Amino acid sequence: MKRLLREHAEFFRQYRETFYTTGAIAPSSQFVARALTRPLERHPGPIRILEVGPGTGSVTRRIARLLKPDDRLDLVELNDKFVEVLNRRIRDDADFRRVADRTKVHHVAIQEFQAEKPYDFIISGLPLNNFTPELVSDIFETLFKLLAPQGVLTYFEYMYMRKLKRTFARGEKRDKLDRLDAVIQKMLDRHRVNRASVLVNFPPAWVHHLRHEPEQSAV
Ligand SMILES: C[S@@+](CC[C@H](N)C(=O)[O-])C[C@H]1O[C@@H](n2cnc3c(N)ncnc32)[C@H](O)[C@@H]1O
C-alpha cells in the first residue's frame, strides 16, 4: 500500500511538472497492464521486449512477472525522475530484481533510440494526444522500424479523449486534433489486429494490438 501511494505521488508530481510528456495523472491500472501484455502470456521462446514510456513501472511489473529466463527487456524512458524510479526498483523491488540481469533502462527519447536488433513485442505508454501529428507520425514510424516482421506492438489511449478535447477546442487547437486523429486512424486502419476496452482504469482506456500485417494472426 505504501509503495502504491509513493508511486502515485511521484507520478502526480511529474504530471504537474512535465504535463506534455507525462500526459496522465496516475499510473495505469493492473487491468490495463494485463490487457497490454496479453500476447506475452503464452509466448514460447526467448523474445526481445521493448517498453516505451514505462513511467513508474506499473506495466513493467507485469512484463517482469511474465519474463522467461532467456527473454530480454529494454525500457526507453525520457523523464529523468522516472528513470531514477525505475533504476531504484531494479535495485530494491523483488519483482524487478528477479529480472535485473535481463533488463536495461535507456534514458532517451524513443525517436533517438538505437536498437541492436528488432523486438518481438513492443508496448507503448506514450501520451500521443499531447503530441503534434508530425511527432506521432515519426514515433509510429520508429516503432514499426523497431518491430520484428512477426512482432506485436501494443499501446493504450484514454477512451474518447480526442473527441472530448475536440469539443472544447477551437481554431488551431481543433485543427491539430483533427490532423492527429487522421494520422492515428490511418495507422490503425492499416495495422490494427484488435482493440480491448478496459473500464477499470482512470480514465478508462482502449488497448490496441498492432502488427505489420494485421492478417498475420489474431492476438
Ligand atoms: C502516460 S505516461 C505512461 C506511464 C506508464 N507506462 C503507465 O502506463 O503508467 C507516459 C510516459 O511516456 C514517457 N515519454 C513521453 N514521451 C516520451 C518519448 N518521446 N520517449 C520516451 N518516453 C517518453 C513519459 O515520461 C511517461 O513516463
The ligand as a MOL file (V3000), in Angstrom:
LIG
                    3D

  0  0  0     0  0            999 V3000
M  V30 BEGIN CTAB
M  V30 COUNTS 27 29 0 0 0
M  V30 BEGIN ATOM
M  V30 1 C 1.0570 8.2930 -19.7580 0
M  V30 2 S 2.6910 8.0250 -19.0510 0 CHG=1
M  V30 3 C 2.6230 6.2220 -19.0130 0
M  V30 4 C 3.4450 5.6220 -17.8870 0
M  V30 5 C 3.2760 4.1170 -17.7030 0
M  V30 6 N 3.5220 3.3710 -18.9200 0
M  V30 7 C 1.8960 3.7870 -17.2100 0
M  V30 8 O 1.1050 3.2460 -18.0070 0
M  V30 9 O 1.6060 4.0460 -16.0450 0 CHG=-1
M  V30 10 C 3.7450 8.3990 -20.4300 0
M  V30 11 C 5.2100 8.0490 -20.2790 0
M  V30 12 O 5.8880 8.2500 -21.5130 0
M  V30 13 C 7.1470 8.9270 -21.2660 0
M  V30 14 N 7.5270 9.6100 -22.5110 0
M  V30 15 C 6.9120 10.6760 -23.0890 0
M  V30 16 N 7.4890 10.9830 -24.2510 0
M  V30 17 C 8.4900 10.0820 -24.4450 0
M  V30 18 C 9.4330 9.8500 -25.5030 0
M  V30 19 N 9.4700 10.6350 -26.5950 0
M  V30 20 N 10.3020 8.8160 -25.3800 0
M  V30 21 C 10.2630 8.0050 -24.2740 0
M  V30 22 N 9.3990 8.1790 -23.2520 0
M  V30 23 C 8.5210 9.1950 -23.3340 0
M  V30 24 C 6.8070 9.8400 -20.0970 0
M  V30 25 O 7.9360 10.3220 -19.4420 0
M  V30 26 C 5.9510 8.8900 -19.2480 0
M  V30 27 O 6.7420 8.0370 -18.4800 0
M  V30 END ATOM
M  V30 BEGIN BOND
M  V30 1 1 1 2
M  V30 2 1 2 3
M  V30 3 1 2 10
M  V30 4 1 3 4
M  V30 5 1 4 5
M  V30 6 1 5 6
M  V30 7 1 5 7
M  V30 8 2 7 8
M  V30 9 1 7 9
M  V30 10 1 10 11
M  V30 11 1 11 12
M  V30 12 1 11 26
M  V30 13 1 12 13
M  V30 14 1 13 14
M  V30 15 1 13 24
M  V30 16 1 14 15
M  V30 17 1 14 23
M  V30 18 2 15 16
M  V30 19 1 16 17
M  V30 20 1 17 18
M  V30 21 2 17 23
M  V30 22 1 18 19
M  V30 23 2 18 20
M  V30 24 1 20 21
M  V30 25 2 21 22
M  V30 26 1 22 23
M  V30 27 1 24 25
M  V30 28 1 24 26
M  V30 29 1 26 27
M  V30 END BOND
M  V30 END CTAB
M  END
